[in-house]
Amino acid sequence: MGTHYITEDCINCGACDDICPVDAISEKGEIHVIDQELCTDCGICDDVCPVDVIMTG
């Protein structure tokens, strides 16, 4: 189960969604969210986020 999550400061650019190898990220309203059941904690999404709103914990 994943530990990465996206804060509400997300600008909805979709960079993380496009790069996720397991399709764990999707758009929900005005932001993107990470499905904790699908996330493998690879961290690729965190590397591409232009506003640094992907956290672990």
PDBQT receptor file of N, H, CA, C and O in Angstrom, charges set to zero:
ATOM      1  N   MET A   1       0.845  -1.180   0.000  1.00  0.00    +0.000 N 
ATOM      2  CA  MET A   1       0.000   0.000   0.000  1.00  0.00    +0.000 C 
ATOM      3  C   MET A   1       0.891   1.245   0.000  1.00  0.00    +0.000 C 
ATOM      4  O   MET A   1       1.898   1.290   0.706  1.00  0.00    +0.000 OA
ATOM      5  N   GLY A   2       0.524   2.238  -0.781  1.00  0.00    +0.000 N 
ATOM      6  H   GLY A   2      -0.294   2.201  -1.355  1.00  0.00    +0.000 HD
ATOM      7  CA  GLY A   2       1.322   3.438  -0.933  1.00  0.00    +0.000 C 
ATOM      8  C   GLY A   2       1.257   4.389   0.245  1.00  0.00    +0.000 C 
ATOM      9  O   GLY A   2       0.321   4.365   1.045  1.00  0.00    +0.000 OA
ATOM     10  N   THR A   3       2.276   5.225   0.328  1.00  0.00    +0.000 N 
ATOM     11  H   THR A   3       3.036   5.245  -0.321  1.00  0.00    +0.000 HD
ATOM     12  CA  THR A   3       2.300   6.263   1.353  1.00  0.00    +0.000 C 
ATOM     13  C   THR A   3       2.397   7.656   0.746  1.00  0.00    +0.000 C 
ATOM     14  O   THR A   3       2.372   8.652   1.469  1.00  0.00    +0.000 OA
ATOM     15  N   HIS A   4       2.508   7.733  -0.572  1.00  0.00    +0.000 N 
ATOM     16  H   HIS A   4       2.529   6.924  -1.160  1.00  0.00    +0.000 HD
ATOM     17  CA  HIS A   4       2.549   9.042  -1.219  1.00  0.00    +0.000 C 
ATOM     18  C   HIS A   4       1.137   9.622  -1.294  1.00  0.00    +0.000 C 
ATOM     19  O   HIS A   4       0.158   8.895  -1.465  1.00  0.00    +0.000 OA
ATOM     20  N   TYR A   5       1.055  10.929  -1.164  1.00  0.00    +0.000 N 
ATOM     21  H   TYR A   5       1.850  11.520  -1.025  1.00  0.00    +0.000 HD
ATOM     22  CA  TYR A   5      -0.223  11.617  -1.317  1.00  0.00    +0.000 C 
ATOM     23  C   TYR A   5       0.026  13.008  -1.879  1.00  0.00    +0.000 C 
ATOM     24  O   TYR A   5       1.138  13.530  -1.808  1.00  0.00    +0.000 OA
ATOM     25  N   ILE A   6      -1.017  13.598  -2.434  1.00  0.00    +0.000 N 
ATOM     26  H   ILE A   6      -1.921  13.174  -2.492  1.00  0.00    +0.000 HD
ATOM     27  CA  ILE A   6      -0.930  14.920  -3.051  1.00  0.00    +0.000 C 
ATOM     28  C   ILE A   6      -1.717  15.901  -2.199  1.00  0.00    +0.000 C 
ATOM     29  O   ILE A   6      -2.871  15.650  -1.852  1.00  0.00    +0.000 OA
ATOM     30  N   THR A   7      -1.085  17.023  -1.864  1.00  0.00    +0.000 N 
ATOM     31  H   THR A   7      -0.148  17.227  -2.145  1.00  0.00    +0.000 HD
ATOM     32  CA  THR A   7      -1.764  18.018  -1.038  1.00  0.00    +0.000 C 
ATOM     33  C   THR A   7      -2.762  18.820  -1.867  1.00  0.00    +0.000 C 
ATOM     34  O   THR A   7      -2.783  18.730  -3.095  1.00  0.00    +0.000 OA
ATOM     35  N   GLU A   8      -3.577  19.595  -1.186  1.00  0.00    +0.000 N 
ATOM     36  H   GLU A   8      -3.560  19.668  -0.189  1.00  0.00    +0.000 HD
ATOM     37  CA  GLU A   8      -4.587  20.405  -1.870  1.00  0.00    +0.000 C 
ATOM     38  C   GLU A   8      -3.993  21.600  -2.604  1.00  0.00    +0.000 C 
ATOM     39  O   GLU A   8      -4.725  22.364  -3.233  1.00  0.00    +0.000 OA
ATOM     40  N   ASP A   9      -2.682  21.771  -2.533  1.00  0.00    +0.000 N 
ATOM     41  H   ASP A   9      -2.087  21.151  -2.022  1.00  0.00    +0.000 HD
ATOM     42  CA  ASP A   9      -2.009  22.840  -3.271  1.00  0.00    +0.000 C 
ATOM     43  C   ASP A   9      -1.713  22.434  -4.713  1.00  0.00    +0.000 C 
ATOM     44  O   ASP A   9      -1.108  23.201  -5.463  1.00  0.00    +0.000 OA
ATOM     45  N   CYS A  10      -2.135  21.237  -5.100  1.00  0.00    +0.000 N 
ATOM     46  H   CYS A  10      -2.627  20.615  -4.491  1.00  0.00    +0.000 HD
ATOM     47  CA  CYS A  10      -1.958  20.732  -6.463  1.00  0.00    +0.000 C 
ATOM     48  C   CYS A  10      -2.527  21.737  -7.469  1.00  0.00    +0.000 C 
ATOM     49  O   CYS A  10      -3.611  22.287  -7.274  1.00  0.00    +0.000 OA
ATOM     50  N   ILE A  11      -1.762  21.967  -8.558  1.00  0.00    +0.000 N 
ATOM     51  H   ILE A  11      -0.881  21.520  -8.716  1.00  0.00    +0.000 HD
ATOM     52  CA  ILE A  11      -2.221  22.892  -9.600  1.00  0.00    +0.000 C 
ATOM     53  C   ILE A  11      -2.896  22.165 -10.758  1.00  0.00    +0.000 C 
ATOM     54  O   ILE A  11      -3.234  22.781 -11.769  1.00  0.00    +0.000 OA
ATOM     55  N   ASN A  12      -3.094  20.852 -10.611  1.00  0.00    +0.000 N 
ATOM     56  H   ASN A  12      -2.820  20.352  -9.790  1.00  0.00    +0.000 HD
ATOM     57  CA  ASN A  12      -3.831  20.050 -11.583  1.00  0.00    +0.000 C 
ATOM     58  C   ASN A  12      -3.178  20.049 -12.970  1.00  0.00    +0.000 C 
ATOM     59  O   ASN A  12      -3.870  20.071 -13.988  1.00  0.00    +0.000 OA
ATOM     60  N   CYS A  13      -1.836  20.025 -12.999  1.00  0.00    +0.000 N 
ATOM     61  H   CYS A  13      -1.274  20.008 -12.172  1.00  0.00    +0.000 HD
ATOM     62  CA  CYS A  13      -1.135  20.048 -14.291  1.00  0.00    +0.000 C 
ATOM     63  C   CYS A  13      -1.136  18.683 -14.979  1.00  0.00    +0.000 C 
ATOM     64  O   CYS A  13      -1.050  18.609 -16.205  1.00  0.00    +0.000 OA
ATOM     65  N   GLY A  14      -1.234  17.599 -14.199  1.00  0.00    +0.000 N 
ATOM     66  H   GLY A  14      -1.304  17.659 -13.204  1.00  0.00    +0.000 HD
ATOM     67  CA  GLY A  14      -1.285  16.268 -14.770  1.00  0.00    +0.000 C 
ATOM     68  C   GLY A  14       0.061  15.611 -15.021  1.00  0.00    +0.000 C 
ATOM     69  O   GLY A  14       0.104  14.501 -15.553  1.00  0.00    +0.000 OA
ATOM     70  N   ALA A  15       1.156  16.255 -14.657  1.00  0.00    +0.000 N 
ATOM     71  H   ALA A  15       1.120  17.156 -14.224  1.00  0.00    +0.000 HD
ATOM     72  CA  ALA A  15       2.487  15.669 -14.882  1.00  0.00    +0.000 C 
ATOM     73  C   ALA A  15       2.630  14.333 -14.171  1.00  0.00    +0.000 C 
ATOM     74  O   ALA A  15       3.201  13.391 -14.721  1.00  0.00    +0.000 OA
ATOM     75  N   CYS A  16       2.120  14.249 -12.967  1.00  0.00    +0.000 N 
ATOM     76  H   CYS A  16       1.657  15.014 -12.520  1.00  0.00    +0.000 HD
ATOM     77  CA  CYS A  16       2.222  13.008 -12.184  1.00  0.00    +0.000 C 
ATOM     78  C   CYS A  16       1.358  11.904 -12.772  1.00  0.00    +0.000 C 
ATOM     79  O   CYS A  16       1.760  10.741 -12.799  1.00  0.00    +0.000 OA
ATOM     80  N   ASP A  17       0.189  12.262 -13.235  1.00  0.00    +0.000 N 
ATOM     81  H   ASP A  17      -0.138  13.207 -13.213  1.00  0.00    +0.000 HD
ATOM     82  CA  ASP A  17      -0.748  11.304 -13.817  1.00  0.00    +0.000 C 
ATOM     83  C   ASP A  17      -0.140  10.657 -15.052  1.00  0.00    +0.000 C 
ATOM     84  O   ASP A  17      -0.257   9.448 -15.249  1.00  0.00    +0.000 OA
ATOM     85  N   ASP A  18       0.504  11.457 -15.875  1.00  0.00    +0.000 N 
ATOM     86  H   ASP A  18       0.599  12.440 -15.715  1.00  0.00    +0.000 HD
ATOM     87  CA  ASP A  18       1.093  10.968 -17.120  1.00  0.00    +0.000 C 
ATOM     88  C   ASP A  18       2.267  10.019 -16.883  1.00  0.00    +0.000 C 
ATOM     89  O   ASP A  18       2.523   9.146 -17.712  1.00  0.00    +0.000 OA
ATOM     90  N   ILE A  19       2.982  10.173 -15.772  1.00  0.00    +0.000 N 
ATOM     91  H   ILE A  19       2.774  10.882 -15.099  1.00  0.00    +0.000 HD
ATOM     92  CA  ILE A  19       4.210   9.411 -15.535  1.00  0.00    +0.000 C 
ATOM     93  C   ILE A  19       4.016   8.163 -14.666  1.00  0.00    +0.000 C 
ATOM     94  O   ILE A  19       4.880   7.286 -14.659  1.00  0.00    +0.000 OA
ATOM     95  N   CYS A  20       2.919   8.066 -13.946  1.00  0.00    +0.000 N 
ATOM     96  H   CYS A  20       2.217   8.778 -13.951  1.00  0.00    +0.000 HD
ATOM     97  CA  CYS A  20       2.714   6.960 -13.000  1.00  0.00    +0.000 C 
ATOM     98  C   CYS A  20       2.675   5.607 -13.727  1.00  0.00    +0.000 C 
ATOM     99  O   CYS A  20       1.823   5.391 -14.589  1.00  0.00    +0.000 OA
ATOM    100  N   PRO A  21       3.601   4.696 -13.377  1.00  0.00    +0.000 N 
ATOM    101  CA  PRO A  21       3.670   3.415 -14.091  1.00  0.00    +0.000 C 
ATOM    102  C   PRO A  21       2.542   2.435 -13.745  1.00  0.00    +0.000 C 
ATOM    103  O   PRO A  21       2.345   1.451 -14.459  1.00  0.00    +0.000 OA
ATOM    104  N   VAL A  22       1.804   2.689 -12.666  1.00  0.00    +0.000 N 
ATOM    105  H   VAL A  22       1.963   3.487 -12.086  1.00  0.00    +0.000 HD
ATOM    106  CA  VAL A  22       0.727   1.769 -12.276  1.00  0.00    +0.000 C 
ATOM    107  C   VAL A  22      -0.651   2.442 -12.320  1.00  0.00    +0.000 C 
ATOM    108  O   VAL A  22      -1.625   1.906 -11.792  1.00  0.00    +0.000 OA
ATOM    109  N   ASP A  23      -0.724   3.597 -12.941  1.00  0.00    +0.000 N 
ATOM    110  H   ASP A  23       0.067   4.033 -13.370  1.00  0.00    +0.000 HD
ATOM    111  CA  ASP A  23      -1.983   4.341 -13.087  1.00  0.00    +0.000 C 
ATOM    112  C   ASP A  23      -2.695   4.558 -11.754  1.00  0.00    +0.000 C 
ATOM    113  O   ASP A  23      -3.914   4.415 -11.666  1.00  0.00    +0.000 OA
ATOM    114  N   ALA A  24      -1.925   4.904 -10.714  1.00  0.00    +0.000 N 
ATOM    115  H   ALA A  24      -0.934   5.020 -10.786  1.00  0.00    +0.000 HD
ATOM    116  CA  ALA A  24      -2.498   5.129  -9.387  1.00  0.00    +0.000 C 
ATOM    117  C   ALA A  24      -2.972   6.561  -9.185  1.00  0.00    +0.000 C 
ATOM    118  O   ALA A  24      -3.587   6.865  -8.163  1.00  0.00    +0.000 OA
ATOM    119  N   ILE A  25      -2.698   7.443 -10.136  1.00  0.00    +0.000 N 
ATOM    120  H   ILE A  25      -2.199   7.196 -10.966  1.00  0.00    +0.000 HD
ATOM    121  CA  ILE A  25      -3.027   8.858  -9.988  1.00  0.00    +0.000 C 
ATOM    122  C   ILE A  25      -4.132   9.233 -10.955  1.00  0.00    +0.000 C 
ATOM    123  O   ILE A  25      -4.100   8.878 -12.134  1.00  0.00    +0.000 OA
ATOM    124  N   SER A  26      -5.113   9.961 -10.432  1.00  0.00    +0.000 N 
ATOM    125  H   SER A  26      -5.139  10.250  -9.475  1.00  0.00    +0.000 HD
ATOM    126  CA  SER A  26      -6.224  10.393 -11.275  1.00  0.00    +0.000 C 
ATOM    127  C   SER A  26      -6.692  11.779 -10.847  1.00  0.00    +0.000 C 
ATOM    128  O   SER A  26      -6.401  12.240  -9.743  1.00  0.00    +0.000 OA
ATOM    129  N   GLU A  27      -7.413  12.421 -11.735  1.00  0.00    +0.000 N 
ATOM    130  H   GLU A  27      -7.649  12.046 -12.632  1.00  0.00    +0.000 HD
ATOM    131  CA  GLU A  27      -7.958  13.743 -11.455  1.00  0.00    +0.000 C 
ATOM    132  C   GLU A  27      -9.234  13.592 -10.638  1.00  0.00    +0.000 C 
ATOM    133  O   GLU A  27     -10.093  12.768 -10.952  1.00  0.00    +0.000 OA
ATOM    134  N   LYS A  28      -9.345  14.394  -9.594  1.00  0.00    +0.000 N 
ATOM    135  H   LYS A  28      -8.648  15.064  -9.340  1.00  0.00    +0.000 HD
ATOM    136  CA  LYS A  28     -10.544  14.406  -8.763  1.00  0.00    +0.000 C 
ATOM    137  C   LYS A  28     -10.885  15.863  -8.468  1.00  0.00    +0.000 C 
ATOM    138  O   LYS A  28     -10.281  16.501  -7.605  1.00  0.00    +0.000 OA
ATOM    139  N   GLY A  29     -11.849  16.358  -9.194  1.00  0.00    +0.000 N 
ATOM    140  H   GLY A  29     -12.339  15.840  -9.894  1.00  0.00    +0.000 HD
ATOM    141  CA  GLY A  29     -12.205  17.765  -9.027  1.00  0.00    +0.000 C 
ATOM    142  C   GLY A  29     -11.106  18.667  -9.551  1.00  0.00    +0.000 C 
ATOM    143  O   GLY A  29     -10.720  18.579 -10.716  1.00  0.00    +0.000 OA
ATOM    144  N   GLU A  30     -10.605  19.533  -8.685  1.00  0.00    +0.000 N 
ATOM    145  H   GLU A  30     -10.919  19.604  -7.738  1.00  0.00    +0.000 HD
ATOM    146  CA  GLU A  30      -9.597  20.522  -9.079  1.00  0.00    +0.000 C 
ATOM    147  C   GLU A  30      -8.160  20.049  -8.857  1.00  0.00    +0.000 C 
ATOM    148  O   GLU A  30      -7.223  20.782  -9.177  1.00  0.00    +0.000 OA
ATOM    149  N   ILE A  31      -7.961  18.833  -8.312  1.00  0.00    +0.000 N 
ATOM    150  H   ILE A  31      -8.721  18.238  -8.053  1.00  0.00    +0.000 HD
ATOM    151  CA  ILE A  31      -6.625  18.335  -8.027  1.00  0.00    +0.000 C 
ATOM    152  C   ILE A  31      -6.488  16.884  -8.495  1.00  0.00    +0.000 C 
ATOM    153  O   ILE A  31      -7.462  16.260  -8.916  1.00  0.00    +0.000 OA
ATOM    154  N   HIS A  32      -5.290  16.372  -8.414  1.00  0.00    +0.000 N 
ATOM    155  H   HIS A  32      -4.499  16.879  -8.072  1.00  0.00    +0.000 HD
ATOM    156  CA  HIS A  32      -5.040  14.959  -8.667  1.00  0.00    +0.000 C 
ATOM    157  C   HIS A  32      -4.900  14.247  -7.333  1.00  0.00    +0.000 C 
ATOM    158  O   HIS A  32      -4.498  14.853  -6.339  1.00  0.00    +0.000 OA
ATOM    159  N   VAL A  33      -5.227  12.971  -7.308  1.00  0.00    +0.000 N 
ATOM    160  H   VAL A  33      -5.553  12.478  -8.115  1.00  0.00    +0.000 HD
ATOM    161  CA  VAL A  33      -5.139  12.168  -6.090  1.00  0.00    +0.000 C 
ATOM    162  C   VAL A  33      -4.439  10.853  -6.412  1.00  0.00    +0.000 C 
ATOM    163  O   VAL A  33      -4.420  10.408  -7.559  1.00  0.00    +0.000 OA
ATOM    164  N   ILE A  34      -3.862  10.238  -5.376  1.00  0.00    +0.000 N 
ATOM    165  H   ILE A  34      -3.878  10.599  -4.443  1.00  0.00    +0.000 HD
ATOM    166  CA  ILE A  34      -3.174   8.959  -5.523  1.00  0.00    +0.000 C 
ATOM    167  C   ILE A  34      -3.994   7.873  -4.847  1.00  0.00    +0.000 C 
ATOM    168  O   ILE A  34      -4.350   7.991  -3.674  1.00  0.00    +0.000 OA
ATOM    169  N   ASP A  35      -4.289   6.825  -5.586  1.00  0.00    +0.000 N 
ATOM    170  H   ASP A  35      -3.999   6.729  -6.539  1.00  0.00    +0.000 HD
ATOM    171  CA  ASP A  35      -5.001   5.666  -5.044  1.00  0.00    +0.000 C 
ATOM    172  C   ASP A  35      -4.002   4.850  -4.220  1.00  0.00    +0.000 C 
ATOM    173  O   ASP A  35      -3.092   4.236  -4.776  1.00  0.00    +0.000 OA
ATOM    174  N   GLN A  36      -4.170   4.844  -2.912  1.00  0.00    +0.000 N 
ATOM    175  H   GLN A  36      -4.910   5.343  -2.461  1.00  0.00    +0.000 HD
ATOM    176  CA  GLN A  36      -3.237   4.180  -2.011  1.00  0.00    +0.000 C 
ATOM    177  C   GLN A  36      -3.165   2.671  -2.234  1.00  0.00    +0.000 C 
ATOM    178  O   GLN A  36      -2.149   2.050  -1.925  1.00  0.00    +0.000 OA
ATOM    179  N   GLU A  37      -4.214   2.088  -2.757  1.00  0.00    +0.000 N 
ATOM    180  H   GLU A  37      -5.040   2.593  -3.008  1.00  0.00    +0.000 HD
ATOM    181  CA  GLU A  37      -4.220   0.640  -3.021  1.00  0.00    +0.000 C 
ATOM    182  C   GLU A  37      -3.357   0.282  -4.234  1.00  0.00    +0.000 C 
ATOM    183  O   GLU A  37      -2.828  -0.827  -4.309  1.00  0.00    +0.000 OA
ATOM    184  N   LEU A  38      -3.213   1.202  -5.170  1.00  0.00    +0.000 N 
ATOM    185  H   LEU A  38      -3.642   2.103  -5.109  1.00  0.00    +0.000 HD
ATOM    186  CA  LEU A  38      -2.439   0.941  -6.383  1.00  0.00    +0.000 C 
ATOM    187  C   LEU A  38      -1.000   1.441  -6.307  1.00  0.00    +0.000 C 
ATOM    188  O   LEU A  38      -0.116   0.893  -6.965  1.00  0.00    +0.000 OA
ATOM    189  N   CYS A  39      -0.765   2.462  -5.517  1.00  0.00    +0.000 N 
ATOM    190  H   CYS A  39      -1.483   2.907  -4.982  1.00  0.00    +0.000 HD
ATOM    191  CA  CYS A  39       0.559   3.101  -5.423  1.00  0.00    +0.000 C 
ATOM    192  C   CYS A  39       1.606   2.111  -4.922  1.00  0.00    +0.000 C 
ATOM    193  O   CYS A  39       1.380   1.392  -3.948  1.00  0.00    +0.000 OA
ATOM    194  N   THR A  40       2.759   2.082  -5.603  1.00  0.00    +0.000 N 
ATOM    195  H   THR A  40       2.942   2.666  -6.394  1.00  0.00    +0.000 HD
ATOM    196  CA  THR A  40       3.863   1.199  -5.206  1.00  0.00    +0.000 C 
ATOM    197  C   THR A  40       5.005   1.985  -4.546  1.00  0.00    +0.000 C 
ATOM    198  O   THR A  40       6.069   1.423  -4.288  1.00  0.00    +0.000 OA
ATOM    199  N   ASP A  41       4.795   3.260  -4.277  1.00  0.00    +0.000 N 
ATOM    200  H   ASP A  41       3.930   3.717  -4.487  1.00  0.00    +0.000 HD
ATOM    201  CA  ASP A  41       5.797   4.130  -3.646  1.00  0.00    +0.000 C 
ATOM    202  C   ASP A  41       7.089   4.242  -4.443  1.00  0.00    +0.000 C 
ATOM    203  O   ASP A  41       8.169   4.340  -3.860  1.00  0.00    +0.000 OA
ATOM    204  N   CYS A  42       6.993   4.229  -5.759  1.00  0.00    +0.000 N 
ATOM    205  H   CYS A  42       6.116   4.150  -6.233  1.00  0.00    +0.000 HD
ATOM    206  CA  CYS A  42       8.197   4.332  -6.579  1.00  0.00    +0.000 C 
ATOM    207  C   CYS A  42       8.802   5.740  -6.522  1.00  0.00    +0.000 C 
ATOM    208  O   CYS A  42      10.012   5.898  -6.684  1.00  0.00    +0.000 OA
ATOM    209  N   GLY A  43       7.971   6.760  -6.293  1.00  0.00    +0.000 N 
ATOM    210  H   GLY A  43       6.989   6.632  -6.161  1.00  0.00    +0.000 HD
ATOM    211  CA  GLY A  43       8.463   8.127  -6.148  1.00  0.00    +0.000 C 
ATOM    212  C   GLY A  43       8.627   8.905  -7.433  1.00  0.00    +0.000 C 
ATOM    213  O   GLY A  43       9.039  10.065  -7.407  1.00  0.00    +0.000 OA
ATOM    214  N   ILE A  44       8.314   8.289  -8.555  1.00  0.00    +0.000 N 
ATOM    215  H   ILE A  44       7.979   7.347  -8.577  1.00  0.00    +0.000 HD
ATOM    216  CA  ILE A  44       8.468   8.981  -9.834  1.00  0.00    +0.000 C 
ATOM    217  C   ILE A  44       7.593  10.231  -9.883  1.00  0.00    +0.000 C 
ATOM    218  O   ILE A  44       8.015  11.262 -10.407  1.00  0.00    +0.000 OA
ATOM    219  N   CYS A  45       6.395  10.148  -9.349  1.00  0.00    +0.000 N 
ATOM    220  H   CYS A  45       6.052   9.311  -8.923  1.00  0.00    +0.000 HD
ATOM    221  CA  CYS A  45       5.481  11.296  -9.365  1.00  0.00    +0.000 C 
ATOM    222  C   CYS A  45       6.076  12.487  -8.617  1.00  0.00    +0.000 C 
ATOM    223  O   CYS A  45       5.955  13.629  -9.061  1.00  0.00    +0.000 OA
ATOM    224  N   ASP A  46       6.711  12.218  -7.496  1.00  0.00    +0.000 N 
ATOM    225  H   ASP A  46       6.809  11.290  -7.136  1.00  0.00    +0.000 HD
ATOM    226  CA  ASP A  46       7.332  13.270  -6.692  1.00  0.00    +0.000 C 
ATOM    227  C   ASP A  46       8.446  13.957  -7.475  1.00  0.00    +0.000 C 
ATOM    228  O   ASP A  46       8.635  15.168  -7.368  1.00  0.00    +0.000 OA
ATOM    229  N   ASP A  47       9.176  13.181  -8.258  1.00  0.00    +0.000 N 
ATOM    230  H   ASP A  47       9.022  12.197  -8.345  1.00  0.00    +0.000 HD
ATOM    231  CA  ASP A  47      10.280  13.726  -9.047  1.00  0.00    +0.000 C 
ATOM    232  C   ASP A  47       9.811  14.687 -10.134  1.00  0.00    +0.000 C 
ATOM    233  O   ASP A  47      10.529  15.628 -10.470  1.00  0.00    +0.000 OA
ATOM    234  N   VAL A  48       8.618  14.467 -10.691  1.00  0.00    +0.000 N 
ATOM    235  H   VAL A  48       8.035  13.702 -10.417  1.00  0.00    +0.000 HD
ATOM    236  CA  VAL A  48       8.158  15.305 -11.809  1.00  0.00    +0.000 C 
ATOM    237  C   VAL A  48       7.225  16.442 -11.389  1.00  0.00    +0.000 C 
ATOM    238  O   VAL A  48       6.921  17.310 -12.207  1.00  0.00    +0.000 OA
ATOM    239  N   CYS A  49       6.772  16.460 -10.164  1.00  0.00    +0.000 N 
ATOM    240  H   CYS A  49       7.019  15.755  -9.499  1.00  0.00    +0.000 HD
ATOM    241  CA  CYS A  49       5.833  17.489  -9.724  1.00  0.00    +0.000 C 
ATOM    242  C   CYS A  49       6.496  18.864  -9.737  1.00  0.00    +0.000 C 
ATOM    243  O   CYS A  49       7.478  19.080  -9.027  1.00  0.00    +0.000 OA
ATOM    244  N   PRO A  50       5.968  19.807 -10.543  1.00  0.00    +0.000 N 
ATOM    245  CA  PRO A  50       6.607  21.129 -10.656  1.00  0.00    +0.000 C 
ATOM    246  C   PRO A  50       6.369  22.039  -9.457  1.00  0.00    +0.000 C 
ATOM    247  O   PRO A  50       7.050  23.055  -9.315  1.00  0.00    +0.000 OA
ATOM    248  N   VAL A  51       5.413  21.695  -8.590  1.00  0.00    +0.000 N 
ATOM    249  H   VAL A  51       4.860  20.870  -8.706  1.00  0.00    +0.000 HD
ATOM    250  CA  VAL A  51       5.118  22.557  -7.443  1.00  0.00    +0.000 C 
ATOM    251  C   VAL A  51       5.364  21.856  -6.110  1.00  0.00    +0.000 C 
ATOM    252  O   VAL A  51       5.002  22.381  -5.057  1.00  0.00    +0.000 OA
ATOM    253  N   ASP A  52       5.981  20.665  -6.151  1.00  0.00    +0.000 N 
ATOM    254  H   ASP A  52       6.275  20.239  -7.007  1.00  0.00    +0.000 HD
ATOM    255  CA  ASP A  52       6.407  19.946  -4.947  1.00  0.00    +0.000 C 
ATOM    256  C   ASP A  52       5.283  19.737  -3.929  1.00  0.00    +0.000 C 
ATOM    257  O   ASP A  52       5.435  20.050  -2.748  1.00  0.00    +0.000 OA
ATOM    258  N   VAL A  53       4.150  19.202  -4.406  1.00  0.00    +0.000 N 
ATOM    259  H   VAL A  53       4.027  18.947  -5.366  1.00  0.00    +0.000 HD
ATOM    260  CA  VAL A  53       3.014  18.959  -3.504  1.00  0.00    +0.000 C 
ATOM    261  C   VAL A  53       2.758  17.480  -3.255  1.00  0.00    +0.000 C 
ATOM    262  O   VAL A  53       1.743  17.124  -2.657  1.00  0.00    +0.000 OA
ATOM    263  N   ILE A  54       3.661  16.610  -3.704  1.00  0.00    +0.000 N 
ATOM    264  H   ILE A  54       4.486  16.899  -4.190  1.00  0.00    +0.000 HD
ATOM    265  CA  ILE A  54       3.516  15.173  -3.449  1.00  0.00    +0.000 C 
ATOM    266  C   ILE A  54       4.390  14.830  -2.249  1.00  0.00    +0.000 C 
ATOM    267  O   ILE A  54       5.605  15.029  -2.256  1.00  0.00    +0.000 OA
ATOM    268  N   MET A  55       3.732  14.311  -1.223  1.00  0.00    +0.000 N 
ATOM    269  H   MET A  55       2.745  14.150  -1.217  1.00  0.00    +0.000 HD
ATOM    270  CA  MET A  55       4.384  14.031   0.052  1.00  0.00    +0.000 C 
ATOM    271  C   MET A  55       4.333  12.543   0.366  1.00  0.00    +0.000 C 
ATOM    272  O   MET A  55       3.596  11.789  -0.269  1.00  0.00    +0.000 OA
ATOM    273  N   THR A  56       5.120  12.129   1.347  1.00  0.00    +0.000 N 
ATOM    274  H   THR A  56       5.719  12.741   1.863  1.00  0.00    +0.000 HD
ATOM    275  CA  THR A  56       5.057  10.763   1.852  1.00  0.00    +0.000 C 
ATOM    276  C   THR A  56       4.739  10.815   3.345  1.00  0.00    +0.000 C 
ATOM    277  O   THR A  56       5.085  11.762   4.051  1.00  0.00    +0.000 OA
ATOM    278  N   GLY A  57       4.084   9.788   3.780  1.00  0.00    +0.000 N 
ATOM    279  H   GLY A  57       3.803   9.018   3.207  1.00  0.00    +0.000 HD
ATOM    280  CA  GLY A  57       3.800   9.754   5.213  1.00  0.00    +0.000 C 
ATOM    281  C   GLY A  57       2.571   9.016   5.587  1.00  0.00    +0.000 C 
ATOM    282  O   GLY A  57       2.239   8.927   6.769  1.00  0.00    +0.000 OA
TER     283      GLY A  57
